[in-house]
Amino acid sequence: MLRALFKIFGVLVVVASVVGGWFWMEYRAFVSTPWAFPTDNWVYEVAPGMTIGMIASDLNQRGIVEQPRYLRWYGRLAGYSGKLKAGEYAFPDTVTPKEFLEKITSGKVVQYSLQIIEGWTFRQMMRTVDSHEKLTHTLTGLSDEEILKKLELSEPHPEGLFYPDTYAFPKGTTDADFLRRAYREMKDRLDTAWQQRAPGLPYLSAYEALIMASIVEKETGVPYERPAIAGVFVRRLQKGMRLQTDPTVIYGLGQRYDGNIHKADLETLTPYNTYKIKGLPPTPIALPSGDAINAALHPEPGTALYFVARGDGAHQFSDTLDDHSKAVMKYQVQPNLPKMRKKTRK
């Protein structure tokens, strides 16, 4: 009887060894065999609170992992349990289990981008922010004042406070966090530029320099002209002259602006009509670039007090009103005379 029991035990040991060896070979094959994903750059999202076991079951249901228990075993044995970081991860078309687990514990999540364009108004920027599907939206429908309160900013007006650039962020970033980041970028750049400003400028604060930078940004699309434009405006401020710049008038008109500035618009008193008010308007009128900020704080020296658009994107600068009037006739009035005559004949 005892002999029979030993025999049975021996058979069970052999069977267990064979089965265990087979499982071990299968497990090692699993660990070393790459998985095939549906596409190259395939994105998998690890939700907050997910475990390796939950991920193994999910990948099994997707038809990617045939033996989910092996992934659970490997994750625990290799020390990946408890180290998962939530987010989206992009993978090539094939990866090994080790490469997969290394990625989802690395925190190197997929990054999306949103570009804020220099010269945009705050409302234009918010339309773009509101439409980005990868941001979590918490500010949609709020007024400017409510947005500032939500962002915990002390400024009374949001215009010009956010640095125009291309920002990368992971899925789930809130629009508020996105704006805080753009605000910090603008504040840091403006503070640094203010500390390095040229002497003798007619600004009482960095915020006034930001206002000037926004006007410079809207006055020219030619980068090399920005210091010259800023120079004209600075000299006008220093002489007590009105800035008389159309972009401020347009900003003050708001929704009333129909694409053209009319004589009545220049006569309409708003806090932004620099044909009517002296000095700077109360806030920026757009998002200024770093180059525009630098131009406002390092304006080009000279004697010009006027400029007019030449029609090619650049401007003609003049020292005197008489020369300016001639430039206006040359670049603005005369090119439009044929159109005016044609319209009159009708």
C-alpha positions in Angstrom: 0.0 0.0 0.0 2.7 2.4 1.0 4.6 1.5 -2.1 1.6 2.3 -4.2 1.2 5.7 -2.5 4.9 6.5 -3.3 4.3 5.5 -6.9 1.2 7.8 -7.1 3.1 10.6 -5.5 6.0 10.1 -7.9 3.6 10.3 -10.8 2.1 13.5 -9.4 5.5 15.0 -9.0 6.3 14.2 -12.6 3.0 15.6 -13.8 3.4 18.7 -11.7 6.9 19.2 -13.0 5.8 18.8 -16.6 2.8 21.1 -16.1 4.9 23.6 -14.1 7.6 23.5 -16.8 5.1 24.0 -19.5 3.6 27.0 -17.6 7.1 28.4 -17.1 8.0 28.0 -20.7 4.7 29.6 -21.7 5.2 32.5 -19.2 8.8 33.1 -20.5 7.5 33.1 -24.1 4.8 35.6 -23.1 7.3 37.9 -21.5 9.6 37.9 -24.5 7.0 37.9 -27.3 6.0 41.4 -28.6 2.3 42.3 -28.7 0.8 43.5 -32.0 -1.2 46.8 -31.6 -3.9 47.8 -34.1 -1.9 50.7 -35.5 1.5 52.4 -35.2 1.4 55.1 -32.6 -1.5 53.4 -30.9 -2.8 55.3 -27.9 -3.8 53.5 -24.7 -5.3 55.4 -21.7 -4.6 54.4 -18.2 -7.5 55.7 -16.1 -7.0 56.9 -12.6 -7.2 54.0 -10.1 -6.5 51.3 -12.7 -4.4 48.3 -11.7 -2.3 46.0 -13.7 -5.0 43.3 -13.3 -7.6 45.7 -14.7 -5.3 46.6 -17.6 -4.6 42.9 -18.3 -8.3 42.2 -18.5 -9.0 45.2 -20.7 -6.2 44.3 -23.2 -7.5 40.7 -23.2 -11.0 42.0 -24.2 -9.4 44.1 -26.9 -7.8 40.9 -28.3 -4.2 42.1 -27.7 -3.3 39.9 -24.7 -4.3 36.2 -24.8 -3.1 35.3 -21.3 -3.9 38.2 -19.0 -2.8 36.3 -15.9 0.7 36.3 -17.2 0.7 40.1 -17.4 -0.6 40.3 -13.9 2.1 37.9 -12.7 4.9 39.7 -14.5 3.7 43.1 -13.3 3.8 42.0 -9.7 7.1 40.0 -10.0 8.9 42.8 -11.8 7.7 45.4 -9.3 5.4 47.5 -11.5 2.3 47.2 -9.2 1.4 50.4 -7.6 3.5 52.5 -10.0 1.0 53.1 -12.8 0.6 56.7 -13.8 -2.8 57.8 -15.3 -2.8 59.3 -18.8 -2.6 58.5 -22.4 0.4 56.6 -23.8 1.4 56.1 -27.4 3.0 52.9 -28.6 4.6 51.6 -31.8 2.9 48.8 -33.6 4.6 46.2 -31.5 6.0 46.2 -27.9 7.0 43.6 -25.3 5.1 43.4 -22.0 8.2 44.9 -20.3 8.2 47.8 -22.7 4.5 48.3 -22.2 4.7 48.4 -18.4 7.8 50.6 -18.4 5.9 53.1 -20.5 2.7 53.2 -18.4 4.8 53.7 -15.2 7.0 56.4 -16.8 4.5 59.2 -16.8 5.5 60.1 -20.4 2.0 60.7 -21.6 0.8 61.9 -25.0 1.1 65.6 -25.4 -1.4 67.8 -27.3 -0.7 71.3 -28.5 -2.6 74.6 -28.8 -1.2 77.7 -30.4 -2.1 81.2 -29.2 -1.4 83.7 -32.0 0.1 87.1 -31.3 -2.3 89.9 -32.0 -5.4 87.9 -31.0 -7.8 89.4 -28.6 -8.8 87.6 -25.4 -12.1 86.6 -26.9 -10.4 85.1 -30.0 -8.1 83.2 -27.7 -10.9 81.9 -25.6 -12.8 80.7 -28.7 -9.8 78.5 -29.6 -9.4 77.3 -26.0 -13.1 76.5 -25.7 -13.0 74.4 -28.9 -10.0 72.2 -28.0 -11.4 68.7 -27.4 -8.5 67.5 -25.2 -8.9 70.3 -22.6 -11.3 69.9 -19.7 -13.5 72.9 -20.0 -14.4 74.7 -16.8 -14.6 78.3 -18.1 -17.1 78.0 -21.0 -19.8 80.6 -20.8 -18.2 82.7 -18.1 -17.8 86.4 -18.3 -14.3 88.0 -18.4 -14.7 89.0 -14.8 -15.7 85.5 -13.8 -12.8 84.0 -15.6 -10.3 86.3 -13.9 -11.9 85.4 -10.5 -11.7 81.6 -11.4 -8.0 82.1 -12.3 -7.4 84.1 -9.1 -5.9 87.0 -11.0 -6.0 90.5 -9.5 -6.0 92.4 -12.9 -9.3 94.1 -13.7 -9.2 93.1 -17.4 -8.0 89.9 -19.1 -6.8 91.5 -22.4 -3.1 91.1 -23.1 -2.3 89.0 -20.0 -1.5 85.7 -21.8 1.7 85.0 -23.7 1.1 83.9 -27.4 3.0 80.7 -28.0 2.4 77.0 -28.7 1.8 75.1 -25.5 1.9 71.3 -25.1 -0.3 69.5 -22.5 -1.7 66.1 -21.7 -5.4 65.2 -22.1 -7.5 66.3 -19.1 -5.6 69.5 -18.5 -8.2 72.1 -17.5 -8.7 75.3 -19.5 -8.0 77.2 -16.3 -4.6 75.5 -15.8 -3.8 76.1 -19.4 -4.5 79.9 -19.0 -2.6 80.1 -15.8 0.4 78.7 -17.6 0.1 81.3 -20.4 -0.4 84.0 -17.8 2.8 83.0 -15.9 4.7 82.9 -19.1 3.6 86.5 -20.0 4.3 87.8 -16.4 7.8 86.3 -16.3 8.7 87.6 -19.7 7.3 91.1 -19.1 8.9 91.3 -15.6 12.3 90.4 -17.1 11.9 92.8 -20.0 10.8 95.6 -17.7 13.9 95.2 -15.5 16.1 95.5 -18.7 14.1 98.4 -20.2 15.8 101.4 -21.9 16.0 104.6 -19.8 13.7 107.6 -20.1 10.5 105.7 -21.2 7.2 107.4 -20.6 5.7 104.4 -18.8 4.7 104.3 -15.1 4.6 100.5 -14.9 5.2 97.3 -16.7 1.5 97.1 -17.4 1.7 100.4 -19.4 4.5 98.9 -21.4 2.3 95.9 -22.1 -0.4 98.2 -23.4 2.1 99.9 -25.7 3.3 96.5 -26.9 -0.2 95.4 -27.8 -0.6 98.6 -29.9 2.7 98.0 -31.6 1.7 94.4 -32.3 -1.5 95.5 -34.1 0.0 98.3 -36.0 2.4 96.3 -38.1 2.8 92.7 -39.4 6.4 93.4 -40.4 8.6 92.3 -37.5 11.6 94.6 -38.2 9.3 97.7 -38.1 8.2 97.1 -34.5 11.0 99.2 -32.8 10.4 102.0 -35.3 6.6 102.0 -34.7 7.3 102.0 -30.9 9.7 104.9 -31.3 7.0 107.0 -33.0 4.5 106.3 -30.2 7.0 106.9 -27.4 8.0 110.3 -28.9 4.3 111.3 -29.3 3.7 110.4 -25.6 6.8 112.4 -24.5 5.6 115.4 -26.5 2.0 115.2 -25.1 0.6 114.3 -28.6 -2.3 111.9 -29.0 -1.3 108.5 -30.3 -4.0 108.6 -33.0 -3.8 104.9 -33.8 -6.6 103.0 -35.6 -6.3 99.6 -33.9 -7.3 101.2 -30.5 -10.3 102.8 -32.2 -11.3 99.4 -33.7 -10.9 97.7 -30.3 -13.1 100.4 -28.6 -15.8 99.9 -31.2 -16.1 96.2 -30.4 -19.0 94.5 -32.2 -19.8 97.8 -33.9 -16.7 97.6 -36.1 -17.9 96.6 -39.6 -14.5 96.1 -41.2 -13.9 99.8 -42.1 -13.1 102.9 -40.0 -15.5 105.7 -40.7 -15.1 109.4 -39.9 -17.9 109.0 -37.3 -15.9 106.2 -35.6 -12.9 108.6 -35.1 -15.3 111.1 -33.5 -16.9 108.5 -31.2 -15.5 108.9 -27.7 -14.5 105.6 -26.1 -11.7 104.9 -23.5 -9.8 103.4 -26.5 -10.2 106.2 -29.1 -6.7 107.6 -29.1 -7.8 110.3 -31.5 -9.9 111.7 -28.7 -8.0 110.7 -25.5 -4.4 111.6 -24.5 -2.0 109.0 -23.4 -2.5 105.2 -23.5 -5.8 103.4 -23.5 -6.8 101.8 -20.2 -5.8 98.2 -21.2 -4.0 96.3 -23.9 -5.9 95.7 -27.1 -4.4 92.3 -28.0 -1.9 89.7 -27.1 1.6 91.1 -27.8 4.5 88.9 -28.8 7.9 88.9 -27.1 9.2 91.0 -30.0 6.5 93.6 -29.5 7.2 93.8 -25.8 10.9 94.2 -26.5 10.2 97.0 -29.0 8.0 98.8 -26.5 10.8 98.7 -24.0 13.6 99.4 -26.5 12.1 101.7 -29.1 14.1 102.8 -32.0 15.6 106.3 -31.6 14.8 108.9 -34.2 12.7 112.0 -35.0 9.7 110.5 -36.9 6.3 111.4 -35.4 4.0 110.0 -38.1 3.7 106.9 -40.3 1.3 105.6 -42.9 0.8 102.2 -44.5 2.4 101.9 -47.9 0.1 99.1 -49.0 2.9 96.4 -49.0 2.6 95.7 -45.2 5.3 98.2 -44.3 5.0 102.0 -43.4 6.3 105.3 -44.6 7.7 107.3 -41.6 7.7 111.1 -41.5 9.1 113.8 -39.2 6.6 116.5 -40.0 2.8 116.7 -40.5 3.5 118.2 -44.0 5.6 115.3 -45.0 3.0 112.9 -43.5 0.2 114.5 -45.5 2.2 114.0 -48.7 2.8 110.4 -47.8 -0.9 109.9 -47.1 -1.7 111.3 -50.5 0.9 109.1 -52.2 0.1 105.8 -50.5 -3.5 106.1 -49.4 -5.4 108.7 -51.5 -4.0 108.4 -55.0 -4.1 104.6 -55.2 -7.8 104.8 -54.4 -8.7 107.6 -56.8 -9.4 105.3 -59.8 -11.8 103.3 -57.6 -13.5 106.5 -56.4 -13.9 107.8 -59.9 -15.3 104.5 -61.1 -17.8 104.5 -58.2 -18.8 108.1 -59.1 -19.5 107.3 -62.7 -21.9 104.6 -61.6 
